[in-house]
């Protein structure tokens, strides 16, 4: 059977100088870890800033391209609208005449027959 003292590792007592030495060592190591962490954070911040500058430049280039495309599209639509207006100006009267002819073809045919018959009677044919 073991006693309570045999279960634990025996640690010799430490004096004040040793405790102060251990505390100083731990504080030094913590300071080094803190310095490394801060250095890594600064490096990460620099890398992130560089990436953001790249993204901002890409964004500016994309906006410029979209502005050019919008301008080209506006010009194209203006030309198309102008062509459509010009075509409508030429075709409008033709459509109106064709509509009247299609709607009134019987009346026009009867009038043509009457004129043709009158011409034949006048000529004595």
Steps between C-alpha positions, in 0.01 A plus 500: 500500500625847414473806710382836377855629486607223261234588244644841425831601356710654765585861415765664710397831651587815300633816642415858400789536253396187313136613489609840374721331237214279381265796489755703305548212252121464449461876451786503248343212307157666507656823372665311213171326412322836509767656277466214247121527501511878446759459223283238327193722536690790340614280213145372449369858504755600233404202283129575544555865411684394184219265404243771560696743283494238227126448545438875495698531177310209343176662614599834344592325173169313501308823559689667213420205270134508600490876434645440152249224432213719621618785277532267199156356573348848524658593167377177341148550633501861380606387151238225501234746614606747231488226235159389624370859485639545147350169388165593655510836321550320167265211566220687679336643186540167318332316787215750513439465124522120524257504792252714308539274193447188708197644677337662195602259222139428398416868465821561307434201272144618429624855430767360264237296317274803469788710364604224260141458377459877459822519299384217273160660448660835430731347243218298353667172540 
